[in-house]
Amino acid sequence: MSVFINRSLNLKHIALVGFDMDHTLVRYDTEAFESLTHRYAARLLVEERGYPEAVGGLAFDSERALVGLVIDKRNGNLLKLSRYGKVKMASHGTRPLDFRVMQSVYQNVAVELSDPAFQPLDTLFAISTGVLFSQLIDMKSGGADLADYATIAGDVSRAVDAVHRNGSLKNVVRGDLQRFVIQDPLVPSLLERYKDYGKKLMIITNSDYEYTRALLEYALDPFWKNHKGWRDVFDVVITLADKPRF
């Protein structure tokens, strides 16, 4: 595990260090995990939101979305922004916008991520959202009878959230940990180093306890040098935390 900072960080007076589980203590195989999420979310759109049957057969393509892109719900575009919120690149669905077209729409726009018209893809769990959204925009551009761009964006987000919440996704992951979870012995090594320096350790995760237990036993427990298991290492464990609303 590597931690990158742009200034020195003195932890001498820090008594407790908290960690999320997903994509922090536990590394997922993003291609496998997001492909599964994409497939389940697409089927949910067909079965519960009335989308065309062809949506359920869309193939996941991880090259179609990256963490850090932003969905423009008004125009059906995926945006890459500068640090100042200016649009550097844009695509309509999966089709890159010509520079002149992009300038005509965004030349005088500084995107504020607090604006509900924009939706940032700010975690690895959002990759499937970006891919599925862009594919649906392509279908709409090709003549499919789909809703407006904002409705599509909302439907996709709710579908992805649903498959994370309803247990279907996690049941598959828990049943095939070798496929979906990447073991990294450097993570337990770092945690034991914190313990050696007297730090208290905490987990705060939105996942339920049984899922948390299964993943941490697989990802961490084979590699401890001075502890029997993850429960001996963490002083506080909070599951079903409902971040960030908690």
Wavefront OBJ file of the C-alpha trace (Angstrom):
o trace
v 0.000 0.000 0.000
v 1.350 3.438 -0.932
v 0.185 6.715 0.536
v 0.963 9.831 -1.486
v 1.019 13.279 0.102
v 2.235 16.667 -1.053
v 3.554 17.732 2.344
v 5.050 16.020 5.361
v 2.549 14.469 7.745
v 3.494 13.978 11.386
v 1.374 11.271 13.023
v 3.114 11.530 16.382
v 0.103 13.006 18.156
v -2.538 11.020 16.257
v -4.025 8.454 18.638
v -6.509 6.761 16.309
v -6.369 6.074 12.569
v -9.587 5.226 10.717
v -9.980 3.301 7.466
v -12.724 2.585 4.999
v -12.811 -1.018 3.831
v -13.704 -0.979 0.124
v -10.820 0.079 -2.119
v -8.806 0.975 0.994
v -8.178 -2.037 3.213
v -9.597 -4.309 0.531
v -8.531 -3.996 -3.102
v -11.019 -5.142 -5.685
v -10.260 -6.318 -9.184
v -11.963 -3.288 -10.705
v -12.529 -4.870 -14.106
v -14.264 -7.918 -12.609
v -16.213 -6.011 -9.961
v -17.446 -3.180 -12.166
v -18.315 -5.571 -14.988
v -20.574 -7.459 -12.587
v -22.093 -4.209 -11.304
v -22.716 -3.025 -14.855
v -24.451 -6.276 -15.812
v -26.722 -6.305 -12.764
v -27.586 -2.607 -13.084
v -28.398 -2.985 -16.784
v -30.734 -5.901 -16.065
v -32.418 -3.913 -13.312
v -33.093 -1.054 -15.760
v -34.810 -3.525 -18.079
v -36.785 -5.379 -15.427
v -37.794 -2.508 -13.142
v -37.539 0.688 -15.201
v -38.859 -0.551 -18.535
v -35.720 0.013 -20.593
v -35.414 -1.878 -23.904
v -34.326 -5.509 -23.651
v -31.148 -4.635 -25.588
v -29.900 -2.685 -22.553
v -29.556 -5.947 -20.635
v -27.110 -7.215 -23.238
v -24.740 -4.243 -23.197
v -21.126 -5.301 -22.703
v -18.998 -3.582 -20.077
v -16.050 -1.621 -21.479
v -13.780 -0.161 -18.808
v -12.170 2.162 -21.366
v -15.391 4.180 -21.604
v -15.171 5.850 -18.199
v -12.530 6.855 -15.681
v -12.600 8.054 -12.113
v -12.635 11.852 -12.158
v -14.940 12.349 -15.130
v -18.194 14.255 -14.707
v -21.632 13.547 -16.162
v -23.378 16.574 -17.673
v -27.036 15.687 -17.163
v -28.310 18.538 -19.337
v -26.414 17.597 -22.471
v -25.755 13.880 -22.077
v -21.999 14.338 -22.053
v -19.051 12.966 -20.125
v -16.587 15.708 -19.204
v -12.943 15.875 -18.239
v -12.295 19.035 -16.242
v -9.273 21.124 -15.408
v -8.536 21.964 -11.796
v -10.470 25.187 -12.356
v -13.625 23.452 -13.547
v -13.083 24.234 -17.217
v -13.975 21.513 -19.717
v -10.832 20.060 -21.329
v -12.434 17.131 -23.154
v -15.988 15.939 -23.686
v -17.843 13.062 -25.277
v -21.501 12.606 -26.117
v -22.041 9.058 -25.002
v -18.923 7.312 -26.249
v -18.391 9.721 -29.180
v -15.760 12.434 -28.569
v -17.041 15.937 -29.239
v -15.317 18.006 -31.884
v -13.351 20.843 -30.289
v -15.499 23.504 -31.934
v -18.694 21.855 -30.743
v -17.269 21.521 -27.243
v -16.279 25.188 -27.203
v -19.725 26.278 -28.355
v -21.274 24.535 -25.350
v -18.665 24.979 -22.629
v -16.380 27.889 -23.540
v -17.765 30.174 -20.847
v -18.648 27.442 -18.360
v -16.823 26.731 -15.119
v -18.362 23.548 -13.762
v -19.346 23.618 -10.093
v -19.679 20.087 -8.776
v -22.264 21.312 -6.272
v -24.544 22.043 -9.243
v -27.105 19.190 -9.443
v -26.825 19.294 -13.248
v -23.408 17.660 -12.907
v -22.555 14.293 -11.380
v -18.921 13.473 -10.583
v -17.645 9.931 -11.028
v -15.439 10.266 -7.995
v -14.837 6.687 -6.852
v -13.887 3.388 -8.465
v -17.438 2.228 -7.738
v -18.673 4.887 -10.190
v -16.946 3.454 -13.264
v -19.899 1.218 -14.126
v -22.188 4.252 -13.803
v -20.176 6.193 -16.379
v -19.944 3.261 -18.785
v -23.654 2.445 -18.653
v -24.682 6.106 -18.937
v -22.517 6.641 -22.020
v -23.881 3.484 -23.657
v -27.471 4.588 -23.077
v -26.704 7.982 -24.598
v -25.380 6.159 -27.671
v -28.616 4.183 -27.863
v -30.686 7.355 -27.568
v -28.600 9.033 -30.280
v -29.212 5.980 -32.454
v -32.967 6.391 -32.212
v -33.917 4.318 -29.155
v -36.975 5.617 -27.329
v -35.308 6.631 -24.079
v -35.988 9.392 -21.575
v -34.158 12.717 -21.375
v -30.501 12.799 -20.350
v -31.118 13.777 -16.722
v -33.617 10.959 -16.255
v -31.180 8.459 -17.758
v -28.438 9.652 -15.403
v -30.744 9.330 -12.406
v -31.982 5.894 -13.433
v -28.438 4.592 -13.888
v -27.285 5.946 -10.522
v -30.272 4.473 -8.718
v -29.787 1.112 -10.439
v -26.118 0.949 -9.450
v -26.969 1.986 -5.879
v -29.669 -0.688 -5.742
v -27.388 -3.558 -6.735
v -24.919 -2.432 -4.074
v -27.669 -2.316 -1.432
v -29.854 -5.321 -2.216
v -27.195 -7.948 -1.561
v -27.157 -9.494 -5.037
v -23.757 -8.070 -5.922
v -22.145 -8.832 -2.581
v -23.434 -12.393 -2.554
v -21.597 -13.074 -5.813
v -18.406 -11.395 -4.573
v -18.445 -13.274 -1.285
v -18.913 -16.542 -3.159
v -15.854 -15.995 -5.379
v -13.373 -13.877 -3.436
v -10.394 -15.040 -5.468
v -11.939 -13.531 -8.595
v -12.981 -10.194 -7.149
v -10.514 -9.384 -4.338
v -6.776 -8.778 -4.715
v -4.712 -9.873 -1.730
v -1.972 -7.420 -0.796
v 0.383 -8.396 2.061
v 1.608 -4.810 2.341
v -1.714 -3.762 3.878
v -1.407 -5.956 7.002
v 2.252 -4.943 7.222
v 1.282 -1.267 7.356
v -1.448 -1.891 9.932
v 0.913 -3.815 12.199
v 3.405 -0.999 11.924
v 0.738 1.395 13.195
v 0.051 -0.978 16.094
v 3.766 -1.156 16.892
v 3.701 2.623 17.322
v 0.754 2.440 19.697
v -1.973 3.636 17.355
v -5.601 2.643 17.771
v -7.178 1.462 14.514
v -10.764 1.780 13.349
v -12.860 0.580 10.391
v -15.900 2.546 9.212
v -17.677 0.855 6.319
v -21.111 0.958 4.739
v -20.989 -2.802 4.216
v -22.729 -5.211 6.588
v -20.737 -7.147 9.161
v -20.841 -10.563 7.472
v -19.594 -9.167 4.173
v -16.920 -7.174 6.003
v -15.805 -10.241 7.937
v -15.565 -12.413 4.825
v -13.514 -9.887 2.865
v -11.125 -8.996 5.675
v -10.500 -12.641 6.546
v -9.590 -13.306 2.911
v -7.655 -10.109 2.205
v -5.758 -9.648 5.479
v -5.709 -12.709 7.727
v -3.208 -14.839 5.739
v -0.506 -12.194 6.158
v -0.385 -11.143 9.818
v 2.992 -11.598 11.489
v 2.119 -10.642 15.066
v -1.663 -11.054 15.229
v -4.109 -13.932 14.814
v -6.695 -12.068 12.778
v -8.113 -8.701 11.773
v -10.332 -8.478 14.872
v -7.198 -8.494 17.036
v -5.862 -5.509 15.100
v -8.823 -3.138 14.947
v -10.015 -1.497 18.143
v -13.274 -0.147 16.686
v -15.342 -1.666 13.858
v -18.399 0.182 12.536
v -20.456 -1.485 9.808
v -23.598 -0.262 7.996
v -22.296 3.249 8.672
v -24.430 4.935 5.973
v -21.645 7.311 4.955
v -21.705 10.170 4.187
v -25.172 10.729 5.693
v -24.188 9.369 9.101
l 1 2 3 4 5 6 7 8 9 10 11 12 13 14 15 16 17 18 19 20 21 22 23 24 25 26 27 28 29 30 31 32 33 34 35 36 37 38 39 40 41 42 43 44 45 46 47 48 49 50 51 52 53 54 55 56 57 58 59 60 61 62 63 64 65 66 67 68 69 70 71 72 73 74 75 76 77 78 79 80 81 82 83 84 85 86 87 88 89 90 91 92 93 94 95 96 97 98 99 100 101 102 103 104 105 106 107 108 109 110 111 112 113 114 115 116 117 118 119 120 121 122 123 124 125 126 127 128 129 130 131 132 133 134 135 136 137 138 139 140 141 142 143 144 145 146 147 148 149 150 151 152 153 154 155 156 157 158 159 160 161 162 163 164 165 166 167 168 169 170 171 172 173 174 175 176 177 178 179 180 181 182 183 184 185 186 187 188 189 190 191 192 193 194 195 196 197 198 199 200 201 202 203 204 205 206 207 208 209 210 211 212 213 214 215 216 217 218 219 220 221 222 223 224 225 226 227 228 229 230 231 232 233 234 235 236 237 238 239 240 241 242 243 244 245 246
